[in-house]
Amino acid sequence: MYKKCLPILLIIIFLTSCSENADHGKLKKVGLLVPETISDQVWGTKGYKGMLNIQSRFNVDVYYKEGIDSEIMVDRAVKDFKQKGVNLIFGHGSEYAPYFNKIAHKYPKIHFVCFNGDATEKNTTSLNFKGHAMGFFGGMTAAHMTKTKQIGIIAAFDWQPEVKGFIEGAKAEDKNVQVNVKYVNNWDDRDTAIRYLNDLISQGVDVVYPAGDGYNVPVIEQLKSKGLYAIGYVSDQSDLGESTVLTSTVQHVPKLYELVAQKFSQGKLKSGNLTFDFPDDVISMGTYSHLVDQPFEEKINQLISTYKNTGKLPKPH
């Protein structure tokens, strides 16, 4: 999902653990496929960290391959993993869903896991983050902090639930706030994202939610250079500037990897499409900027607690 400037060579890396305490049950060895690289410091890196969590927790060998972005490459990688005794494979992205569905019947002893796709076979599972609530609380924060009453979201696609959540959250906090939405229609198109950012800034937008992990960093850096504000996406991006990043909507991918491996080891991993949200402790809000007043932060924390217990969010005005 996150592009590199240089071509990525297909590689396979083997990681082994020397821990004496094993709790792997049905879990034998684990493989990871990423379409780009594990070194992007955003989405790909989260998948790699998830593998390290599994390796440490379950004392199993794990492997990963980078640059796996076609059906032919997926097929070759899965054959290689099978020869190594892998019985749980993660495809780190939605693009792996159709590939896994097509080949799953040939590997009945392997369980295939992807993200944000449609898993249709008995040994395939798709993991889906429910982004509506995280977008909602991000929108509330943006609406609370804007000085111009103009906030923006630069989304990758219109189907992202965090987009609607962001708009509803903003209106729940301040009905007079105007929400401006732009769609890049790509996870990685930095040039288009920056062009949309400039459009939003020209309209008076002073808080932006760049909801695409391939371009959120350059957008935030641009906002920082102009003294404007951002809501971070996927990772806690406060390290990009606590005077710029008001908070972040964080998806704890490594923790979800560990949770899935645990369910598989216990024979409890379901096929089909699974969803995860705040109550599963795999989504949270990130560090709040010192610019965000304490009463508002406490208000958000209380609303998150209520949402975890009841599934209810505040209604827009």
Helices and strands as residue ranges (DSSP letters): E 12-15, E 29-33, H 43-58, E 61-65, H 71-83, E 88-91, H 96-103, G 104-106, E 111-115, E 124-129, H 131-145, E 150-155, H 161-173, E 178-183, H 190-202, E 207-211, H 216-225, E 229-234, G 238-240, E 245-251, H 253-265, E 272-276, G 278-280, E 283-285, H 294-310
